Amino acid sequence: MNQPTLPPFDIERQLKYWKMCLDRPLPHHYLSNEANRMALAWFIINSITILTPDLDESVGARTESSRSDSSVVARTESPTSDSSVVAQTESSTTSKQLISPISPEDKPKLRQWVLSHQQPGGGFASTSSLVFPLHAHEQWAAETGTETTERSGMANAPGTLFALQLLALLADDDDPAGAFNGVDRVQTLRWLKRLQREDGSFGEVLRQLPGQGWFIGGGYDMRYCYIAAAIRWMLRDEELPADQPGYVEDIDTKRLMMYISMCQSYSGGFAGSSRDEAHAGYAYCALAAIRLLDRPLETLPGYYHSELIYKIIPDMSRLNRWLAWRQFVYLDPNTPSVELDPSSSASVEDGDIVNFLLPKSPADLSLLTAEDKSASLLVASNGRTNKVADTCYTWWVGAALANANQSAFLHKNPLFDWRASRRFLLEKMAHPIGGFSKYPGGPPDVYHSCFGLAALGLMLEPGLEHVDPDFAVPLNTVKVIEKARAKLFEQPKRASALALDLQKMGVEMGGSSTPKWMQTLYGFT
Amino acid sequence: MPPKGKKAKNGKSADSSSTPGEASTAASLEPFPPAEPGPSTSTAENKPKGWTVFVQSQIFFDITQPPTPTWIDRSVLEGKGGAEAAALWLAPRLAVTHRLFYPNELGKVLGPKSQEEIWKAVNNSPTFPLRVIKRRQKAQSFGIDSRGREVGTYTLPEFEAREERRIKLSCLLLLSNRFSELRDRERRGFDKSVVVTEQEYLEEKARRKEMAQLQKKLYGTQGMAKEGKLALDPEWDDVTPIKLEEPEKALAAIAYTADYAEAMSYLRAVMHAKEYSPRCLKLTEYIIEMNPAHYTVWLYRAANIFALKLSIPDEFVWLNAVALENLKNYQIWHHRHLLVENYWPVIASDPRAIAKFAEDERDFLTKILAEDTKNYHVWSYRSYLVGKLNLYSDPEELQSIEDMIDADVRNNSAWSHRFFLVFLDPKNSSPGVPATQPDSKVPGHLVDREIAYAKEKIELAPQNQSGWHYLRGVLAKGARPLTSVEEFAASFVVGLGEGENEDVRSTHALELLAESYIGKEEPEKADLCFSRLAEKWDRIREGYWEWLRQQS
């Protein structure tokens, strides 16, 4: 293909949209997401972070040698290395650093807000309306991980994932390792283990139902499997021996992988359960979940190669094929330049036409995509076969393809047409007031706006943070998570060393031999 | 309030409603309005226009606050000119009193000239009490009404109307207290004869609504003890809502209504108390109406149903209506799933009950899928139901799916459900075999049947991905090679690589041909297919075709 022109991307306008979402209450129509407020918060903070890359390399996470390596790669491999692209995008995305609307003074306060959702039984509530005053938790028995009252079980799997990542996104610049200060790692992992069902899948909440005992709520949904794998990776240390304080029994990863493998559909994509239709969001979740189960605790972002996906996914080539086929040439219903297949789908949503329009024949399409016309080609992605275009699927499909090909550099992925996908996002989905919409011509919303940015971040859009395809957060934030996790483990180690010293001292001062309980418990004589 | 001999009461009630404040206006503190002698009777209607509560109040103050001895020195009265001073002291009082209450009487006693002289003396005298009288420096506020207006600036009829409301509110409050007393006594249960009837509940509910309206009219929303729908409902009197307090810095607050905030604060309270009761069930319905996407509310609803052992079929009826109103909502389907899990033991041993239930559910699913043919959550529930009720080989289920594919051959959800029905039927499949893998337990005739079905539907729409996915899926399941449909695929491709003659009716067919050639180890033929796809027929996947060619 010749070098097509690229539309400019107005980063400042995007930031303006997010500043509005940060400073003002979200409008009433977000009510249906009231139960997922932590996710809304994550969309806002993550997007602002993607939009305001830290160009000052002296700051914490940036000084890592690994980061510098990937920065170098990012720079040399970024789309700007195409001279024609530079000319196109320079006007809008120069190296000018945008100031984050989140001030350093606000970060500790916002982290405090996130932490206020942590539940005594581990995990985080997904919304403030499920956070009870402290006295409500009096009957919680922390030691056993059991509880007697309903109110203790307000933790929610997505809420916990987003809360942990928010803490990393909101880390102090001069203390990235302190991001998880205040996180109850042990209780959260214990709680996570209890979310796993017999068949290996995960739910999102635990509730006591009258007469039925504990119930794992949330349906059979690949998202929870992914979320469980992600929380596990963010908080777990494989190396920790079972007799050390801070050790928590792992989730049943074998059964989790078994469950995921059974969810690959005949078409190659993944469904929420073995019975259902393949869905790009679930395909992303399945792939990323398996990758996270063998992702090293510290990685060079974008470079780690998962062997596990080939072992667990029954048919990798069919998955690739299905993902590649999620892309389609977007045809505008208003200006049909080709004859359309009357049976292809278009539906009206809130007054706008959303569509999966097909040309009458492949010959018509080939005319449209002929070399001289491909410069203006728009490629959308759908979530399911024969479904309509949607911003977020450019992310789910693109990121899944990045993961399937084990490379965070989506613009080098042979299975993904990043130029035409980017053009589709900017020309059809980017809204004049900033943000991205679900369908062409629709209003922007925080969910689609965030994943539109994440998709562009994965395509190494100049001026944006490079995004980790396993998490949809900037690579720098993943580095913060790694440091914050490491610090959580230092604490119990230090504490237990101190406890041992004190005990030894006590034994010596008493002049007696070590009591038996101490021998068995700590293994010293 | 007009005088009419109710002076004392008027003064008192005005005082009781007032709160000390500085909300008065200078204009309202004018001295007497100019005398307007004329025909009048002593009623409020005949008071000069603009005679406000403030004016009235000032007059009463002046009359009822006799000058103190320090103000008029007795020696003045007793000494020289004492009589004159005494007269001056007395005259205006007489005048004022008369003017207020006996406007006509004054005219009878004094001629116009005499009256004029008195007023002149009153106005000019430097020692006259009205000039030097120790007046309140600031008018006392009579309170601010719901629109922010000072009650002191009310005209007397306006004030009267307000008083009416206050009296009514007091009476209603008494009745309401009486109701609460009764209800508490009933709850204590010592006196079995005390019973609060349904009628009384309804009356109390209406009463509180009226009280809230009166309160709002009188005082606005400020200082109102109870305002929300639930706070006004006597049924919720014993619950102290747990309000949500936002810290200084919070993220993603949503501008929701006061009703929603109130309902959530009551939900928090009852969840905290682990209460399961009919009123809690009603509360969940109320919240679901406002926000059907709150999973916790649904789980709490389910908990109430199980705790109260309510009828699950009744819940299905209610749920059907809610589902039809909220097509995009998926919590509804989890709730339904949970209900079925709990209903199943009741019907498990009764084949007729199962058949009836299956039929009802299918009717409902058909109805809701007609509204949204590809709703993932509905399909997901449907496949769950098939597994639960073992409907895999139910001819009606298969027919229903065939109807949907006939209606829209591109409905991939229906295709997917068909694959599930045919190939995941425990009767015809081995457990634990992934969908993409061959399964020797699948009967050959089913594989043949489904291949034929897919081919037939592909002929209708050759570029339809659903049909080709399905065909490939069936072939893999039945361990049939791609070469077995090579001829079929080739029928959509004419003169490949032959320039002008080349025509491709389906890129999926061309792709399948390429893979079939690879399987037969005919790489040149496969290469041609891939390059024609990359160069002409499916350019947006150019990289994919190149990648496949390198892999083969």
Interface residues (C-beta under 8 A of the other chain):
Chain A: M1 C21 L22 P25 L26 P27 H28 Y30 L31 S32 N33 E34 A35 R37 M38 L40 A41 I44 I45 D106 K109 L110 Q112 W113 V114 S116 S128 S129 L130 V131 F132 P133 A136 T149 E150 R151 M154 L166 E204 V205 R207 Q208 L209 P210 G211 Q212 F215 G217 G218 G219 Y220 S261 M262 Q264 S265 Y266 S267 G268 A271 G272 S273 S274 R275 D276 E277 A278 H279 P314 D315 R318 N320 W322 A324 W325 Q327 F328 V329 D341 S343 S344 S345 L358 S361 P362 A363 L365 S366 T369 A370 E371 S374 L377 V379 R384 T385 N386 K387 N413 P414 L415 F416 D417 A420 V446
Chain B: I242 L244 E246 P247 E248 K249 A250 L251 A252 A253 I254 A255 Y256 T257 Y260 M264 R268 M271 H272 K274 Y276 M290 N291 P292 A293 H294 Y295 T296 L299 A302 A303 F306 A307 N329 Y330 W333 H334 H337 L338 N342 K374 Y376 W379 S380 S383 Y384 V386 G387 D408 V409 R410 N411 N412 S413 W415 S416 H417 F419 F420 F423 L424 G432 P434 A435 T436 Q437 A461 Q463 N464 Q465 S466 H469 Y470 R472 G473 V474 A476 K477 D503 V504 R505 S506 T507 K536 W537 D538 R539 I540 R541 E542 G543 Y544 E546 W547
